[in-house]
Amino acid sequence: MKELYFENVTGIGNLYLEYVFYEFESEPILFLCSDESRQLYFCLCSDIRYEQKWVVMKTNLTVLNALVEEEIDIASAFLSAPELVIITLNLQGEERVRVVRADEADRLDLPKEGTFVRCGKEEAKMYLWQKKWEMVSDRQREIVKRTEASDEVMQKAFFVNTIYKGAVEPESRLRDTISESYEYSVSSKEEYIETVKISKNDNDFVQAA
């Protein structure tokens, strides 16, 4: 079970610690979290002096690979997000959460331009590769699950349709082979008599009778 790191974040819910790129005195500084649906979030602890402050953004494996490969710096990754979640925890243990547009974020909360991810590169790459494989496997399982569910529905529909046809067809065929006519009879004192005429060429119905 992953460690619950942020609880009930506005607009996100619970966030669980996934992977630590860099830590200071056992405190995660640059790290990944995931929510209940396994969506990944890139997190930066930007202040630990008078209060703790974190900058959090929704991310994906493409961005994370670029960070690990030093194709983009940390600030660029955060500033490219549509919005950032700022979480602060003061000395009294009071937590505050606010959502800001990335271009309105305080630049002092982010590292200087040209600051790249500091981490064990091979270990981080291995983690991302495992994460990618995990996501592909989840998709495959979901496809198989949907396919199996569709097959089951189709089989049930075929079975029900077969039963329905078996029950309805004889009645419809009977209706097609029987014609109803109402004839006027003087001997019946002007009452209507229902006469049923059966088509002679319906062998199936004759045999069934």
Backbone as a ProteinNet text record, in pm:
[ID]
protein_1_A
[PRIMARY]
MKELYFENVTGIGNLYLEYVFYEFESEPILFLCSDESRQLYFCLCSDIRYEQKWVVMKTNLTVLNALVEEEIDIASAFLSAPELVIITLNLQGEERVRVVRADEADRLDLPKEGTFVRCGKEEAKMYLWQKKWEMVSDRQREIVKRTEASDEVMQKAFFVNTIYKGAVEPESRLRDTISESYEYSVSSKEEYIETVKISKNDNDFVQAA
[TERTIARY]
85.7	0	89.1	62.4	142.5	107.7	206.4	190.1	100.3	0	-85.2	-3.6	17.9	105.1	24.5	-70.5	-160.7	-303.1	-377.2	-512.6	-617.7	-710.1	-826.9	-789	-700.4	-660.3	-777	-804.1	-915	-903.9	-1010.8	-1014.7	-939.1	-871.7	-792.5	-830.4	-838.9	-860.3	-730.3	-718.4	-596.7	-484.5	-362.4	-244.2	-148.3	-98.1	-11.3	129.7	228.2	367.5	405.1	455.1	490.6	641.4	713.3	856.5	924.3	1041.8	1116.7	1239.4	1246.7	1363.4	1477.7	1438.5	1541	1482	1560.2	1514.6	1625.1	1585.2	1681.1	1645	1738.3	1717.7	1589	1578.1	1465.6	1332	1336.4	1214.4	1211.3	1108.8	1099.5	1093.5	1179.7	1182.1	1122.1	1167.8	1114.9	1064.5	934.4	878.7	749.8	703.3	579.4	475.5	350.4	236.7	135.7	41.8	-67.1	-198	-307.1	-437.5	-505.1	-632	-704.9	-715.1	-714.8	-726.3	-590.3	-482.6	-344.1	-291.2	-361.2	-308	-184.3	-77.9	47.7	53.1	120.1	138.6	285.2	344.7	482.3	480.8	557.6	550.1	686.9	686.3	807.8	783.3	867.2	861.7	949.6	885.8	960.4	1004.4	951.1	988.6	971.7	1070.3	1060.8	1110.6	1122.3	1178.4	1070.6	987.3	886.1	752.2	732	615.2	655.1	578.5	604.4	513.9	573.4	497.2	532.1	427.4	448	378.7	443.5	383.9	356.6	233	190.9	127.2	164.1	100.9	70.5	-38.6	-71.9	29.8	75.9	178.9	156.5	247.8	241.8	383	392.1	523.4	609.1	547.5	624.5	701.9	633.8	698.6	805.2	773.6	868	994.5	977.2	1094.7	1181.8	1117.1	1192.6	1268.7	1208	1275.6	1397.4	1379.6	1489.7	1602.6	1565.5	1667.6	1728.6	1681.8	1728.5	1702.7	1591.6	1550.1	1475.6	1414.8	1352.4	1392.9	1393.9	1426.3	1298.3	1315.7	1201.7	1102.5	1153.4	1065.6	981.8	1043.8	972.3	858.8	882.7	779.1	658.4	682.6	571.5	500.1	575.8	515.9	439.6	464.3	392.3	257.3	231.7	104	-6.4	-130.7	-242	-262.3	-248.7	-266.5	-181.6	-155.5	-75.4	-155.3	-129.7	-191.4	-83.8	-111.3	-17	-70.9	7.3	-32.9	62.9	8.8	92.9	48.5	146	120.5	199.4	128.6	199.5	243.6	309.5	364.9	256.1	135.4	23.5	-46	4.2	-53.1	-174	-198	-310.8	-271.1	-350.9	-319.1	-409.4	-351.9	-428.7	-395.3	-498.2	-479.9	-540.4	-467.8	-522.7	-474.2	-556.2	-523	-497.9	-384.7	-349.9	-312.6	-330	-279.1	-127.3	-64.8	81.3	149.2	92.5	157	134.9	50.3	28.4	99.9	170.1	240.8	358.3	389.8	504.8	631.5	711.7	834.4	933.7	919.6	1009.2	978.5	861.1	826.3	890.6	947.1	1006.6	1158.6	1229.5	1375.3	1411.1	1534.8	1582	1584.1	1573.3	1581.7	1716.1	1713.6	1836.9	1863.8	1771.4	1785.4	1714.5	1791.8	1737	1714.7	1644.2	1615.3	1745.8	1763.2	1879.7	1833.6	1879.7	1837.7	1929.3	1915.3	1984.4	1917.1	1980.8	1917.8	1870.3	1955.8	1920.5	1801.8	1804.7	1694.9	1563.5	1571	1451.9	1398.7	1489.8	1447.3	1380.7	1435.3	1377.2	1237	1219.7	1087.6	987.7	1028.4	937.9	904.1	1002.7	976.5	874.9	892.1	796.8	657.8	654.1	525.8	456.8	535.5	478	422	497.2	451.8	324.3	321.2	204	80	97.2	-14.7	-62.6	32.7	-3	-78.3	-30.8	-96.9	-237.9	-255.5	-388.7	-482.6	-431.4	-513.8	-554.1	-457.8	-487.3	-591.7	-578	-676.9	-814.7	-818.1	-945.8	-1009.5	-926.5	-977.2	-1032.1	-956.8	-1001.5	-1131.9	-1140	-1258.7	-1380	-1359.9	-1470.1	-1511.4	-1410.3	-1439.1	-1517.3	-1473.5	-1543.4	-1685.8	-1702.9	-1837	-1924	-1866.1	-1940.7	-1980.3	-1885	-1913.9	-2026.2	-2022.8	-2125.7	-2262.6	-2265.9	-2391.3	-2444.4	-2352.2	-2393.6	-2446.9	-2378.8	-2424.3	-2562.6	-2584.1	-2713.9	-2821.3	-2785.4	-2880.6	-2917.8	-2817.2	-2842.8	-2934.6	-2907.2	-2987.9	-3132.4	-3147.4	-3282.4	-3355.1	-3281.2	-3341.1	-3386.9	-3305.5	-3339.7	-3466.4	-3472.8	-3591.8	-3713.7	-3693.1	-3803.9	-3856.9	-3762.9	-3803.9	-3878.6	-3828.4	-3892.7	-4033.6	-4055.2	-4187.8	-4281.1	-4225.9	-4309.9	-4338.2	-4240	-4256.1	-4375	-4395.5	-4511	-4642.2	-4651.5	-4774.4	-4794.6	-4687	-4700.7	-4732.8	-4670.3	-4698.2	-4842.4	-4888.5	-5026.7	-5121.7	-5085.1	-5168.9	-5170.9	-5054.2	-5046.2	-5125.2	-5138.4	-5203.7	-5351.3	-5400	-5541.7	-5605.2	-5709.2	-5782.1	-5917.9	-5956.2	-6084.1	-6185.4	-6307	-6413.4	-6542.1	-6619.2	-6746.8	-6858.1	-6939.8	-7044.5	-7182.4	-7271.5	-7407.5	-7491.6	-7562.7	-7642.7	-7785.6	-7883.2	-8024.3	-8067.9	-8015.3	-8056.1	-8011.3	-7914.2	-7866	-7935.9	-8046.8	-8127.2	-8043.9	-7982.3	-7905.6	-7790.1	-7730.1	-7609.8	-7487.1	-7377.5	-7251.8	-7185.2	-7133	-7061.2	-6915.9	-6824.7	-6682.4	-6637	-6582.5	-6537.3	-6385.8	-6317.1	-6171.5	-6135.5	-6059.6	-6015.7	-5865.3	-5823.2	-5680.2	-5628.4	-5518.5	-5458.8	-5413.4	-5446.2	-5415.6	-5266.6	-5198.1	-5057.7	-4961.5	-5012.2	-4921.2	-4899.8	-4805.9	-4778	-4729.1	-4646.7	-4590.4	-4699.8	-4795.9	-4902	-4989.2	-5019.5	-5099.7	-5031.4	-4898.8	-4824.6	-4822.1	-4810	-4808.4	-4940.5	-5050.8	-5182.7	-5199
-119.8	0	124.6	217.8	338.3	434.7	515	610.5	726.2	755.3	871.3	995.9	1081.9	1197.5	1326.6	1350.3	1465.5	1411.5	1461.4	1410.3	1511	1460.8	1538.3	1674.3	1672.4	1795.5	1844.6	1973.5	2031	1997.4	1941.4	1909.4	1783.6	1719.6	1600.9	1482.6	1506.9	1397.8	1358.3	1235.3	1187.8	1167.2	1198.5	1175.2	1083.9	983.2	882.3	893.7	879.4	892.6	778.4	814.3	716.6	694.6	805.8	795.1	926.2	914.6	1033	1050.2	1162.2	1192.4	1248.2	1333.7	1399.2	1428.9	1404.9	1434.8	1504.1	1573.3	1642.5	1611.6	1551.1	1510.3	1428.3	1331.2	1236	1300.6	1424.9	1494.1	1498.7	1440.1	1445.8	1590.7	1624.3	1758.9	1759.5	1667.3	1652.1	1508.9	1492.1	1357.1	1344.6	1223.4	1193.4	1139.8	1179.1	1121.4	1071.2	991.3	946.8	953.4	976	980.5	843.7	838.1	710.7	645	725.2	671.2	650.8	664.3	643.7	756.8	868	984.7	1033	1067.6	1109.4	1260.5	1299.7	1440.9	1463.9	1565	1603.8	1707.3	1682	1766.7	1822.5	1947.9	2014.7	2077.6	2042	2109.2	2233.1	2350.3	2473.1	2549.1	2511.7	2583.4	2490	2486.2	2405.5	2483.7	2616.2	2695.6	2735.7	2832.4	2881.5	2809.4	2759.6	2677.4	2582.7	2478.4	2388.1	2427.7	2433.3	2468.8	2372.3	2327	2237	2294.2	2275.4	2307.3	2173.9	2154.2	2024.6	2046.5	1961.3	1968	1828	1819.5	1693.3	1670.3	1546.2	1520.1	1385.7	1351.8	1224.3	1172.8	1054.1	991.4	1064.3	1129.5	1203.5	1317.3	1394	1505.6	1453	1346.6	1291.3	1238.2	1173.8	1126.2	1244	1351.3	1469.8	1531.6	1529.3	1581.4	1497.5	1366.3	1275.7	1282.5	1297.6	1305.6	1445.4	1538.3	1677.2	1748.7	1713.8	1783.5	1912.4	1914.3	2036.3	2051.8	2175.2	2196.4	2193.6	2198.7	2183.3	2298.5	2421.4	2537.9	2530.6	2491.5	2482.1	2381	2270.8	2167.9	2224.3	2293	2349.9	2461.4	2546	2659.6	2617.3	2495.6	2446.6	2385.6	2366.8	2308.2	2414.6	2372.9	2470.6	2537.2	2457.5	2511.6	2435.6	2501.9	2443.6	2444.9	2345.4	2340.3	2378.1	2479	2523.5	2478.4	2398.3	2347.5	2403.7	2465.8	2518.3	2460.8	2436.8	2384	2470	2547.2	2635.7	2561.5	2633.7	2571.8	2521.2	2572.5	2526.5	2403.7	2357.7	2238.7	2267.2	2396.3	2433.7	2427.1	2356.9	2337.6	2424.1	2479.2	2561.1	2518	2508.3	2465	2569.7	2605.3	2696.5	2654.4	2681.5	2646.9	2776.8	2783.3	2904.2	2865.5	2959.3	2938.3	2941.6	2859.5	2848.9	2983.6	3064	3192.7	3296.4	3261.6	3351.7	3303.8	3193	3137.7	3226.6	3225.8	3300.3	3231.4	3299.9	3238.2	3201.7	3264	3230.7	3090.6	3038	2903	2795.3	2837.3	2742.5	2760.2	2654.4	2667.5	2764.5	2808.1	2896.2	2820.3	2898.1	2835.9	2764.3	2649.7	2573.7	2475.5	2467.3	2369	2239.7	2133.2	2006.1	1909.1	1802.8	1701	1636.6	1636.4	1569.6	1435.2	1329.3	1196.8	1090.9	968.6	856.6	827.7	862.4	856.3	715.5	616.5	480.2	427.5	457	412.4	480.5	610.4	685.2	633.8	604.7	551.5	416.1	334.3	202.2	217.1	311.9	336.2	376.5	470.9	518.8	408.3	322.8	210.8	115.5	86.4	-1.3	62	193.4	264	257.1	272.3	263.8	124.4	22.4	-114.5	-141.9	-85	-100.3	-39	77.9	146.1	70.9	17.4	-61.4	-187	-252.1	-373.1	-342.3	-228.6	-188.2	-167.8	-103.1	-81.1	-213.2	-305.1	-434.8	-510.5	-505.8	-572.8	-511.4	-379	-309.9	-348.3	-358.5	-397.9	-539.4	-630	-769	-774.6	-696.1	-694.1	-646.2	-538.1	-485.5	-585.5	-652.2	-750.8	-867.9	-916.7	-1028.1	-989.2	-866.8	-819.9	-809.9	-761.5	-749.9	-887.7	-982.3	-1118.4	-1179.7	-1155.6	-1211.6	-1153.1	-1022.4	-957.1	-1011.2	-1028.1	-1078.6	-1221.1	-1303.3	-1441.3	-1445.4	-1361.2	-1356.7	-1305.8	-1205.3	-1151.1	-1256.4	-1333	-1439.1	-1545	-1580.7	-1683.7	-1636.9	-1512.4	-1458.3	-1445.9	-1400.1	-1384.1	-1518.4	-1622.6	-1756.5	-1806.6	-1788.5	-1829.7	-1753.1	-1621.3	-1536.1	-1580.2	-1608	-1652	-1783.3	-1874.3	-2004.2	-1991.9	-1890.8	-1873.8	-1797.2	-1704.4	-1615.6	-1668.8	-1732.7	-1772.9	-1864.8	-1970.8	-2057.6	-1980.9	-1885.6	-1806.7	-1721.9	-1658.9	-1574.7	-1657.3	-1775	-1862.8	-1912.5	-1941.6	-1984.5	-1874.2	-1748.6	-1636.5	-1616.7	-1644.6	-1628.1	-1734.2	-1851.8	-1961.8	-1973.4	-1890.3	-1892.6	-1762.5	-1770.7	-1649.7	-1651.6	-1536.8	-1527	-1458.7	-1519.2	-1452.9	-1464.1	-1362.7	-1359.9	-1366	-1473.8	-1493.9	-1476.1	-1423.6	-1400.9	-1525.3	-1575.5	-1697.9	-1670.1	-1705.1	-1684.6	-1782.8	-1906.5	-2010.6	-1981.3	-1895.4	-1864.6	-1743.2	-1706.7	-1592.9	-1465.1	-1440.3	-1318.2	-1299.5	-1408.5	-1400	-1421.4	-1365.1	-1383.2	-1511.2	-1588.2	-1711.6	-1694.4	-1724.1	-1713.4	-1840.7	-1831.2	-1948.1	-1940.1	-2047.8	-2053.9	-2135.7	-2077.1	-2149.3	-2171.1	-2295.2	-2329.4	-2351.2	-2287.9	-2302.9	-2445.9	-2503.6	-2643.9	-2668	-2567.3	-2590.6	-2569.6	-2554	-2538.4	-2673.2	-2749.1	-2884.8	-2882.9	-2780.9	-2776.6	-2766.3	-2681	-2662.9	-2788.6	-2853.7	-2975.4	-3083	-3094.3	-3195.8	-3162.9	-3032.8	-2993.9	-3023.9	-3010.9	-3038.6	-3188.7
0	0	0	-93	-101.7	11.2	46	156.7	114.8	198	174.9	208.9	108	130.3	146.1	58	70.6	80.1	177.8	198.6	152.3	71.2	28.6	-30.5	-129.5	-198.1	-284.5	-279.1	-355.5	-504	-558.7	-700.7	-739.5	-643	-674.1	-585.8	-456.7	-361.4	-294.9	-255.8	-189.9	-290.9	-247.4	-329.9	-254.2	-325.8	-265.5	-322.7	-235.3	-277.4	-371.3	-488.4	-591.6	-602.6	-620.4	-646.9	-606.7	-545.3	-501.8	-590.6	-660.5	-743	-658.1	-564.3	-482.2	-344.9	-239.8	-103.5	-25.3	80.2	166.3	311.3	381.4	520.8	534.2	446.9	444.6	408.4	365	322	169.8	105.6	-40.9	-90.1	-182.5	-238.5	-379.4	-460.3	-595.7	-608.1	-630.3	-622.3	-702.5	-713.5	-785.7	-689.7	-713.5	-642.4	-745.2	-700.6	-787.2	-709.3	-782.2	-716.1	-723.1	-687.5	-682.6	-819.5	-925.2	-1060.6	-1127.5	-1048.9	-1095.5	-1184	-1187	-1254.9	-1179.1	-1252.9	-1191.1	-1170	-1061.1	-1027.6	-991.6	-1055.5	-1029.6	-918.3	-811.7	-691.9	-655.1	-614.9	-570.6	-434.9	-337.4	-207.5	-218.9	-225.1	-253.8	-129	-13.2	109.3	229	315.9	438.3	560.6	546	655.9	757	721.7	814.7	797.1	681.5	650.7	538.3	523.3	412	296.1	178.5	59.4	-53.2	-122.4	-235.4	-359.1	-471.6	-601.2	-669.9	-712.9	-767.9	-905.2	-999.5	-1131.7	-1182.8	-1258.4	-1324.5	-1436	-1451.2	-1550.8	-1619	-1709.3	-1780.3	-1805.8	-1860.3	-1879.2	-1981.7	-2078.9	-2179.4	-2114.3	-2029.8	-1959.7	-1863.7	-1792.3	-1695.1	-1763.8	-1877.7	-1953.2	-1996.9	-2043	-2085.4	-1968.4	-1850.1	-1730.7	-1693.8	-1692.6	-1655.1	-1757.4	-1884.3	-1989.5	-2000.7	-1914.9	-1912.7	-2045.5	-2107.6	-2229	-2193	-2075.4	-2023.4	-1877.3	-1828.9	-1687.7	-1603.5	-1473.1	-1381.2	-1396.5	-1402.9	-1414.4	-1541.8	-1652.7	-1780.7	-1773.7	-1703.6	-1689.2	-1615.1	-1504.8	-1427.3	-1503.5	-1571.8	-1641.8	-1766.5	-1814.3	-1932.6	-1896.8	-1768.2	-1724.8	-1730.7	-1755.8	-1757.8	-1622	-1514.6	-1380.2	-1279.7	-1168.4	-1061.3	-932	-849.3	-717.2	-614.9	-534.9	-431.5	-296	-226	-94.4	10.3	113.6	221.6	355.3	441	575.4	672.8	759.1	850.8	977.4	1066.8	1187.7	1281.5	1267.5	1350.7	1291.8	1178.1	1115.7	1030	1001.5	917.7	770.5	692.8	551.2	464.4	360.6	266.9	124.9	43.3	-95.6	-188.1	-291.7	-391.8	-531	-627.3	-765.8	-841.6	-913.6	-989.2	-1131.8	-1221.3	-1356.5	-1351.4	-1434.4	-1429.6	-1453.6	-1545.4	-1575	-1464.9	-1365.6	-1252.5	-1126.5	-1136.9	-1020.1	-981	-852.6	-802	-849.8	-928.9	-984	-874.4	-756.3	-645.5	-589.4	-621.9	-576.5	-664	-776.4	-869.9	-877.3	-913.6	-928	-1041.1	-1040.8	-1147.5	-1280.3	-1388.5	-1520.3	-1534.8	-1599	-1618.2	-1505.4	-1406.9	-1299.2	-1341.7	-1352.2	-1399.8	-1283.2	-1313.7	-1212.9	-1166.3	-1034.2	-975.5	-920	-980.6	-936	-995.9	-949.2	-1011.9	-1145.2	-1254.1	-1385.5	-1420.9	-1402.4	-1442.3	-1361.5	-1233.2	-1146.6	-1187.4	-1217.1	-1257.4	-1391.4	-1484.6	-1614	-1597.6	-1509.2	-1483.5	-1424.9	-1333.8	-1275.2	-1382.8	-1468.8	-1573.5	-1672.9	-1702.6	-1793.4	-1730.8	-1601.6	-1532	-1528.1	-1509.1	-1504.9	-1640.2	-1746.5	-1880.3	-1906	-1868	-1886.2	-1804.9	-1685.3	-1597.7	-1662.7	-1722.9	-1787.2	-1911.1	-1990	-2108	-2066.2	-1959.4	-1909.9	-1862.2	-1794.3	-1748.6	-1866.1	-1972.8	-2091.5	-2156	-2164.7	-2224.8	-2144.3	-2010.6	-1925.6	-1942.8	-1957.1	-1974.4	-2108.2	-2213.3	-2345.2	-2339.5	-2275.2	-2262.5	-2184	-2075.9	-1991.8	-2071.7	-2150.7	-2231.9	-2339.2	-2398.9	-2502.9	-2445.9	-2329.3	-2265.5	-2229.9	-2180.5	-2145.3	-2269.7	-2380.9	-2505.7	-2557.2	-2550.1	-2594.7	-2512.9	-2382.8	-2295.1	-2328	-2352.1	-2387.4	-2519.3	-2618.5	-2749	-2738.7	-2656.2	-2638.9	-2574.6	-2474	-2407.9	-2504.2	-2583.7	-2679.4	-2783.6	-2829.4	-2927.3	-2868.3	-2741.4	-2674.3	-2658.8	-2610.8	-2591	-2724	-2827.3	-2959.3	-3015.9	-2990.9	-3038	-2970.2	-2838.4	-2762.5	-2810.6	-2831.9	-2874.5	-3010.5	-3101.7	-3234.6	-3226.8	-3142.9	-3129.1	-3076.6	-2992.1	-2933	-3026.2	-3104.9	-3183.8	-3322.6	-3385.7	-3524.8	-3549.3	-3464.7	-3490.1	-3486.5	-3391	-3380.6	-3504.7	-3553.3	-3670.7	-3793.8	-3801.5	-3915.4	-3909.4	-3788.2	-3772.1	-3816.7	-3779.9	-3816.1	-3967	-4032.4	-4176.7	-4251.6	-4191.4	-4261.3	-4228.4	-4138.7	-4102.5	-4145.6	-4218.2	-4254.8	-4186.4	-4138.9	-4069.2	-4159.6	-4166.6	-4241.5	-4163.4	-4175.8	-4106	-4211.3	-4205.9	-4305	-4240.9	-4321.7	-4273.5	-4299.5	-4198.9	-4212.6	-4168.7	-4256.1	-4222.8	-4117.1	-4125.7	-4031.7	-3889.7	-3875.1	-3739.8	-3684.5	-3746.6	-3700.1	-3697.3	-3812.1	-3836.5	-3736.4	-3695.3	-3610.9	-3698.5	-3655.4	-3728.5	-3681.9	-3777.3	-3745	-3786.6	-3695.2	-3725.3	-3791.4	-3910.7	-3984.7	-4000.4	-3967	-3978.5	-4100.4	-4190.7	-4309.1	-4301.1	-4320.1	-4312.8	-4453.4	-4485.6	-4617	-4636.9	-4752.1	-4778.2	-4801.1	-4844.9	-4881.2	-4766.1	-4646.4	-4532	-4466.9	-4518.6	-4469.4	-4327.3	-4293.6	-4158.7	-4056.3	-4082.3	-3984.1	-3972.9	-4087.5	-4085.6	-4005.8	-4029.5	-3953.7	-3805.2	-3776.5	-3634.5	-3569.6	-3644.9	-3590.9	-3568.8
[MASK]
+++++++++++++++++++++++++++++++++++++++++++++++++++++++++++++++++++++++++++++++++++++++++++++++++++++++++++++++++++++++++++++++++++++++++++++++++++++++++++++++++++++++++++++++++++++++++++++++++++++++++++++++++

